Structure formats: C-alpha cells, structure tokens
Amino acid sequence: MSRPGGRRATALVGVATLAVASTLLSAPPASSAEAVTASCTKTSDWGSGFQGNCTITNGTGAGISSWKIEGDLPSGTSIGSVWDANKAVSGDHYTFTNVGWNGSLAAGKTVSFGFGGTGPGWFTGCKINGSPCDGSGEPEIDTQAPTAPGNLHSTGKSATTVALSWNASTDNVGVTGYDVYNGGTKAATVTGTGVTVTGLTPKTAYDFTVKARDKAGNVSPASAPVSVTTDEGGGTGPGTGDKVIGYFAQWGIYQRGYHVKNIDTSGSAAKLTHINYAFGNVQGGRCTIGDSYADYDKAYQAGESVDGVADTWDQPLRGNFNQLRKLKKKYPNLKVLFSFGGWTWSGGFTEAAKNPAAFADSCYKLVEDPRWADVFDGIDIDWEYPNACGLSCDTSGKDAFKNLLGAVRAKFGTGNLVTAAITADASEGGKMDATDYGGAAQYVDWYNPMTYDYFGGWDAKGPTAPHSPLTRYDRIPHEGFNTADTIGKLKRLGVPANKLLIGIGFYGRGWTGVTEEAPGGTATGPAGGTYEAGIEDYKVLKNKCPANKTIAGTAYAKCGSDWWSYDTPATIRGKMAWAKGEGLGGSFFWELSGDTTGGELITAIKNGLG
C-alpha cells in the first residue's frame, strides 16, 4: 500500500545565475481559446546551460488523452535531462510526449514538464499535437458521429439504484461524453464509461441505453438496450456495509514481532470479517511467492502459535499460512484473501497485462495450491498503478486493469472473492482518469480505495497536511486528494457504493523542522520514525505526540518541531458515520501491527459501522 499522490520531479543539478522569461511564443491569439496550446519558457539561464519548462493548455471544450510537442534547436544547443515527459531526438529536432500518467487533460486544464539543457539557443517551429503551439491553426469541420457504445451491462444494483458500464465509443476527433437514457428519458450525462442511476423504484424493471457525443455535437446511435430489475424493498445488493478488512504484512514477523497470534490476542480477530495477506509477488507476468520462509516455512514454538501447539519439523505446512489456518478454525466466519503486488511488487503487472489469462491461471494455481488451498477464500490485486506511475511507470493502456481483472474473475469464478486495492487520486487528469475503474468494477466483489497517504514527508519541505483528510479544506495542497472526492468520483465512474470501502491508516505521517502549528507550514524534512523516516505507528504516536486538534476529519499535533497527522478512535468513528451515510460496503485498514495491543482502532471501526 502506498501514497496515491502525484509524481515527484527530480531536481536538476546546477545553480542558476540569471532567471529569464525567454518564451517560445508570445501570448496566444484569440483563436487559441478553442485549441490545445503550448508555451515553453527558460526558467533559468547560466550562460553555458539553462533550465526550462513547457506548459500545455487544453483550450478546447473536450478532454484529450495524450499530447506531443515538437520543435527545433539550433546547432550547439541541446536538451539532456527531462522530467514528466518522454524525449525523442532526430538531429536538431526534439519531440516530447506524455509519460502515460499525465496524458489525459480535461477541458480548460494544464499540465507541465521540465528539462535542462546546454548552449545559448532556444526552440523554433513549435507544434503541439501537429498544430502550431499558439493555436493559430484553422479547425476542421467535424460531421462524423461517434460509434455506438458497446457491451452495455449492469455491474450492480439495489432497490433504488442501478450501476451501468459500457465499452468506450470511438470518434475521428474524440468523444466528449455519454448520455444515459432510462427508456426515453435522459437519466445522466457522464464523461467516463460508467454511471450509477439513482432515484429508482424498488422491484421495477428498467430499460437503459447510452449514446456518445463529440465536441461538434454529433451524437452516436444508441447502444443495445439492457433491462435491469431493481431489488425488493431497500436491498443493498452484495454490500452489507459491515465489512472490516485488515491487512496482515508478512514481514511483520521480523522486526515488529507481530504474528498471526497477535490478531487473536488483541481481540482483532473477533472484529474482522476478512484478512488480506500481503504480499505475493508478481514476476514475469505471473503470481509468485513473496517470502517463502514467512509464508509457509517458519517453525512456530508453542508460545507463538495460535492454538498453543508447536510446529514439528516434518509437518507439511508451517509459517503464517498454517497459523492463518489455525486462526480460521478458531473463527469459522473469518475469510482470508491472498494479496498480490503492493508498492514494491507492482512492476510485474505490466508484463501480466500482456497475457491476462496466463496471469490469472498462475494466480489460481498458487492461491489454490493443495498445501494451503483451505487457507484462502480469494485474491486481492494491489496494482500501484495501472497505466500510471508509482514506484515505476506503466503504460499498458486504459483497459489493461479491466482486462486483467476480467481474466482473474473468469478463472476464480463466483465461488471465490476477487477484490482490488486502487488509487485514491481523484484529481483532474490524475491516476483515476488513467484507468477504467468503472468498467473493471463488474469483476470485483469490492474495491479498497487507498484513502490515506495523500500527503507526507516525501515532500520534504511540506506543506504539512493530514495524510488522510476526509474532506477538502482551505489550503489543502492538492485538489482531489481527500476521501470524499475519491468516493464521489468513483461513484460517478459507475462503481456501486456497496462495492467501495473506506480506507484507514493505522499510522501517522510527519515532518520535522516545523514552526507553524496549523496545517500548511514548511518543514526541513520527514520526522524520525521507528522503521522509516516520516511514518510511525499509531500505538507509538498516541504517547509520543498525542493529537490535540483535528482538520478535515483527521487528527494532528505539533510536538516540538515535529508535526504529525493520524487517525484516532474519535476520528475513525466520524469516518465510519460518514461511510454509512454514503452507503459504503464497510472499511479496510493498513495494517494490523500499527494498532495497540488492545485493538483500539479496529474497535472504533467495528463499533462505528455498527
């Protein structure tokens, strides 16, 4: 699990001696108001070299999915380092393209990339997506309508709602939106390929169709209709609203000394509905074991074992898997999922996306291995992040995640759980826009949007901010980085509310060198932590730096020059009340070892959900 925030640029080496405003073009003419334009500027120049920045502006009324800037540099001038863009060079001609995660640009929005170079010259002949950078090109008249949306189907329903998803239409210029019809009445207009239609009557049949529109107003033929009957009398479909899901990190048995037995002795096992075992690896397009010693080989002594019985040298299964088997025997209603990927091991999903069926087959064989098939009740996919950047960058395409989950569901069938941990980045053009999360929702029992790690000490200078804000607030560093916006956007994309869980971090994020008590202050770096700078378990922070204030539904405190934010039992109760009001399927958290020995935080989750 990891932060869903934006990519951090790598600083260039060198000290600028003279800041200049040498631009590639002057203020765009009036025609650029209906065009995609670009402006490139030298932000600093020290004679032998320079640092520059290009900003792309989408002045059209429709979103774009990619961009490309071209230009020529005179002999003796070149560009070396580039960040937030790909670079291609042919002689003196330079081409810069988006890196995948920053290609989607909504109408009226901007995106930038930077670079460093040598020599005294500057660009000529600038083009953006094949047209002049100043937007002076004449627009063509568009009379071609988009194709009809395909594969319209329901991904979930309740007594008063129906969630729909469909395949994207194509257009010679670009689709700008979709109109969803309930019979002959327009029920919704959306930009994505999914929607939840609300305000329906229980136990009633409805016929839905969808039409696509482009910027010129051309409308596609209607999709094939789909008929859906709502549930009877306020049913909520597959979501019950009471799921409590905790991640158990396999490496916790080492430094942290946290074992499966601790889930029982803390009282957490009695409050959990599911455990996500983290993590299996993804290598060569396949699911693989992440730590064989911790998973199934470590011999447990009687005092460490769930049932007080020591492992023997010749028993067929030991380690965490055997301890989980014992825990499930003690708590028969407890379900366990094997989670694959995570921040460190998500890089393997790029290869897996090339052959989803082979990936799904490898995962099924591993999860259902005869040695531990009874331990696991399904699979959790934690891909950080499809068609976007996390620890590494992926460019598998917007449909890759949906295709992969479709293959996993087909292989695991309806008798196993299939879930996924997903981004919480609800910003315009952010990670959520890079992937068809609405379309993929049909294949999962629920999503775990990682509604924490929005902000943290990786931004060493700050500004300080709560890492898990429930709502936006004045001076929030990044719009769309809060739980309410995350859940709201996923609903608009067509994900049913009962397939969404609210995420809670059992830890805090902090900075040091802070002088301002309120959020928004500057810092000198991440605060010290037991295992990693900038992060600390709740069980430590509650005594080390007791929270005395709240903002946006999350607690924070300044202790000396350190500034920490984290959730407490009180703020968790508030978040659970909010989740119930939104009709969510429950809550999940990262991860079990961060709680107190008496399980303060999980108790707040359980009691809050009721």
Secondary structure, DSSP 4 states (H G I P E B T S, - for coil): -----PPPPPPPSS--S-----BSS-S--GGGGGSEEEEEEEEEE-SSEEEEEEEEEE-SSS-BS--EEEEE--TT-EEEEEESSEEEEETTEEEEE--STT--B-TT-EEEEEEEEESS---EEEEETTEETTS-SPPPP--PPPPPPEEEEEEEE-SS-EEEEEEPP--SS-EEEEEEEETTEEEEEESSSEEEE-SPPTT-EEEEEEEEEETT--BPPPPPPEEEEPPSTT--TT--S-EEEEEEEGGGGSTT---HHHHHHTT-TTT-SEEEEEEEEEETTEEE-S-HIIIIIPPPPGGGSTTS----TT-S--HHHHHHHHHHHHSTT-EEEEEEEHHHHGGGHHHHTTSHHHHHHHHHHHHT-TTTTTT-SEEEEE-S-TTSBSSSB--S-TTHHHHHHHHHHHHH-TTSEEEEEE----STTSGGGGS-HHHHGGG-SEEEE--S-SS-TTSTT-----SS-SS--TT-SSTT-SHHHHHHHHHHTT--GGGBEEEEESEEEEEES---SSTT---SEEPP-SSBTTEEEHHHHHHHS---EEETTEEEEEETTEEEEE--HHHHHHHHHHHHHTT--EEEEE-GGGS-TT-HHHHHHHHHH-
